[in-house]
Amino acid sequence: MNKKEKILVTGAAGQIGSELTPLLRERYGNIQVIASDIKTDIPSDLKDSGPFEHLDVLSNERLFEVVKKHRITLIFHMSAILSASGEQNPQHAWKVNIEGTRNILEISKDSEVKKLFIPSSIAAFGPSTPREDTPQETILRPNTVYGITKVAGELLSNYYVARYKLDVRGCRYPGIISHKTLPGGGTTDYAVAIFYEAVRKKTYTCFVNKETMLPMMYMPDCLKATLDLMDANFKKLQHHADFNVAGMSFKVHELAREIKKHIPDFTISYEPDYRQKIADTWPRTIDDSAARQEWGWEPEYDLSSMTEDMLKELRRRHQESGL
Ligand code: SER
């Protein structure tokens, strides 16, 4: 990505957007990076550090206006409805994830936008996908509306690459663990909530059972994967919007044991709800060799280094101002 890019981030106040936007501003300059979100309650650090546009990705006119006004050349499309929220309101998830993504692609095709990042997810897989070392090329038959929209998003993005020569890239994010902004409405949210509750109350009731094992990634690795993929040489890419990327995989009781090393009196109990069924259809571990070969992907954090850092950051914040 070159320094002159004008970058739009959708969903900039979300879990990933709220950390990606400052990083992009650091790299490209504050005024080069336009943060946007449908939310109106935007943290001041995001709003004051550079341009902000209130934007609903379902509004084509508004999207067009923002892209034209700022002469956007590159988009990180981070707004989406996640898996658990999607099951609560499938129509809304379909609209935001499918129509929103199509709007972004269409406007890009008809403007100065040359390159986009459109994330997919491990939710693109389903109950008939091999769950261990899930291959890059495999069965994509998800049974959540979120997963269905992610498969469609991958296919549509790849279509725009082939048909319109737009440079669209994306990876299948695992559950993302972070301490700045809470995720909203995902099945993997327990892997974040457990840390907040461990620091706040030393106890956590988990909504999936202790044996549940899902692929996860710490935010610094998520940001690294995103930017490394965007920086990769297009000619070297055989895949585009559907890269498997792995960070770490652990069972919930293994995560609890790791937390106990730092907070010995931490306790956990389990009350699985509807999200268990979603988790049971997703991979346990991921084969990300295509990402490693095509753009040199390599994660830095494992369960122990992620846990140590999460607890350090959350304890600091808890002492300073509460969580
Ligand atoms: N973290 C997401 C979810 O749980 C998966 O992409 O919905």
Boltz pocket constraint, residues with backbone or C-beta under 6 A from the ligand:
constraints:
  - pocket:
      binder: B
      contacts: [[A, 82], [A, 83], [A, 84], [A, 120], [A, 121], [A, 122], [A, 123], [A, 146], [A, 173], [A, 174], [A, 175], [A, 176], [A, 185], [A, 186], [A, 187], [A, 188], [A, 189]]
      max_distance: 6.0
